[in-house]
Amino acid sequence: MWRRSSHSKSDSKFDQVPWELDHEVPRIYGVRAFLRCSPVARMTHADHSVVIASIRDISVDDGIDPLVYYRRAFRWSIRPS
């Protein structure tokens, strides 16, 4: 198991996040879903890149709530008020 994190653009921003390699792809522990993909195309503009990929494998943990961006905030669930 590897660990990395912090809230910066430094190389150590993932030092506190537990992860491992899964078929040469970093896999973070405790996530709702994991997709292993193969890159198909890459488009670059200035300092940004968009990668189009083909999904090769998906695994989902139904016991973990998804992180949702809703009403300008991150939440672990959306419940009616």
Sequence and secondary structure as in RCSB ss.txt:
>XXXX:A:sequence
MWRRSSHSKSDSKFDQVPWELDHEVPRIYGVRAFLRCSPVARMTHADHSVVIASIRDISVDDGIDPLVYYRRAFR
WSIRPS
>XXXX:A:secstr
 EEEE SSSSTTBEEEEEEEEETTEEEETT SEEEEEEEEEEEEETTEEEEEEEEEEEEE TTS   EEETTEEE
S     
